[in-house]
Amino acid sequence: MIHFDESIEILKQIKIDNYKTKKLYIMDALGYILAEDVVADHNSPEFPTAAMDGYAINYEDMPLGRLKIASINPAGSALTDAVLGGTCIKTFTGSLMPEGADTLIPIENVEVDGDEIIIKEEVPQGFSVREVGENYAKGQMLIPADTKIDFPQIGVMAGLNIVSVMVYEKPTVAILSTGSELLDLGEVQTNDAQIRSSNNYTVEAIVRKYDGIAMQLGCIKDDKASIQKAMADALSKSDIVVTTGGVSVGDFDFVKDVIGELGCEVLFKGVRVKPGQHIVVARKGDKFIVGLPGFAYSSTVTALLYVVPLIEKLQRGRSALRMVKAKLKEPFIKRARKAEFTACNVSLLQGEYYVDFKGKKVGTSAILTNMLGEAALLVTSEEEHSKEVGDEVNVLLFG
């Protein structure tokens, strides 16, 4: 088995030969990764513009104290009147500044007397006037490729009159669970050895949460021919195939054998990590197979560690999982000479993260309920030892 850090480095070094891209209407592109740079094709604003309601004047006329209102300049109007000596034009937020005006006096700074204004409070030259290019300048690169599209990007692209944009396709992830003991949702239990399948639904939820497109394929019995046919079909229809179960060393653990028979290159098989040491990651071209362990907590943790990075890599995304420093509120007992990912509770107090284990059970790698609540994963390397109260530790947040 390889060191956990080595397995992560192998994932980081993966090069994708051909990324899949497509053009989407900008609102449909929300949550996708941009596959092209967005460059401004004009200045914003294109002309000096009023930043609030008031009166457009020539600053040199300010000392006069009283100016004649020559006309009104609503936003969006094609005003042809100019500000001449001793006059002003009533101007509204978003209106182009009239020719001859370089300053805007807010409405609250003046008193209207008939067709004139009396300046009660002066303002500096250029006050409340948006300069050309204040927002952005023509030719400026506003949103670089590989940016995840969120509401600010949508707004900026709409302002540029970009109707559709090129994005990386979200990878399709086929999910199947192996095990003759598994019952899918709604199936009737006929003997005490049968258990309800949950791994495939947990993994589907992880795929959806972290920007993949899930293809749920349900449960497959521990029959090599059935597993091989299902995995081959899944590989032809998806970018990533995720299996749970069948990767250990038992008589009926066929997934690891099938991966080789499908012509995949095994990137690694077995990692010194707890939980999930029998993890398998393989590649065929730009497609991947990830064989997760069968225990619920193991498959969940290893899906986060190995499936999520592949989903991100196939669309040039950045990790939504976040590692932070935290302080222990109670001791931590290191139980294995492996990298450990231990369910914990995390809280943020006055800008610092704290960790405790209240309600978290110690037992096998099947206890998925340990992930409930304000859960995170306490991360310790195989070189680390048990920790004391107040020690600083690494914690993996789920984004």
Secondary structure as GFF3:
##gff-version 3
##sequence-region A 1 399
A	DSSP	beta_strand	2	3	.	.	.	ID=ss1
A	DSSP	alpha_helix	4	13	.	.	.	ID=ss2
A	DSSP	beta_strand	21	25	.	.	.	ID=ss3
A	DSSP	beta_strand	33	34	.	.	.	ID=ss4
A	DSSP	beta_strand	38	39	.	.	.	ID=ss5
A	DSSP	beta_strand	49	50	.	.	.	ID=ss6
A	DSSP	beta_strand	54	57	.	.	.	ID=ss7
A	DSSP	three_ten_helix	59	64	.	.	.	ID=ss8
A	DSSP	beta_strand	66	73	.	.	.	ID=ss9
A	DSSP	beta_strand	87	91	.	.	.	ID=ss10
A	DSSP	beta_strand	103	106	.	.	.	ID=ss11
A	DSSP	three_ten_helix	107	109	.	.	.	ID=ss12
A	DSSP	beta_strand	110	113	.	.	.	ID=ss13
A	DSSP	beta_strand	116	119	.	.	.	ID=ss14
A	DSSP	beta_strand	129	130	.	.	.	ID=ss15
A	DSSP	beta_strand	141	143	.	.	.	ID=ss16
A	DSSP	alpha_helix	151	159	.	.	.	ID=ss17
A	DSSP	beta_strand	164	168	.	.	.	ID=ss18
A	DSSP	beta_strand	172	178	.	.	.	ID=ss19
A	DSSP	beta_strand	182	183	.	.	.	ID=ss20
A	DSSP	beta_strand	195	196	.	.	.	ID=ss21
A	DSSP	alpha_helix	199	209	.	.	.	ID=ss22
A	DSSP	beta_strand	213	220	.	.	.	ID=ss23
A	DSSP	alpha_helix	224	237	.	.	.	ID=ss24
A	DSSP	beta_strand	240	244	.	.	.	ID=ss25
A	DSSP	alpha_helix	255	261	.	.	.	ID=ss26
A	DSSP	beta_strand	265	269	.	.	.	ID=ss27
A	DSSP	beta_strand	271	274	.	.	.	ID=ss28
A	DSSP	beta_strand	280	284	.	.	.	ID=ss29
A	DSSP	beta_strand	287	292	.	.	.	ID=ss30
A	DSSP	alpha_helix	296	302	.	.	.	ID=ss31
A	DSSP	pi_helix	303	307	.	.	.	ID=ss32
A	DSSP	alpha_helix	308	313	.	.	.	ID=ss33
A	DSSP	beta_strand	322	328	.	.	.	ID=ss34
A	DSSP	beta_strand	339	349	.	.	.	ID=ss35
A	DSSP	beta_strand	352	356	.	.	.	ID=ss36
A	DSSP	three_ten_helix	368	371	.	.	.	ID=ss37
A	DSSP	beta_strand	375	380	.	.	.	ID=ss38
A	DSSP	beta_strand	392	397	.	.	.	ID=ss39
###
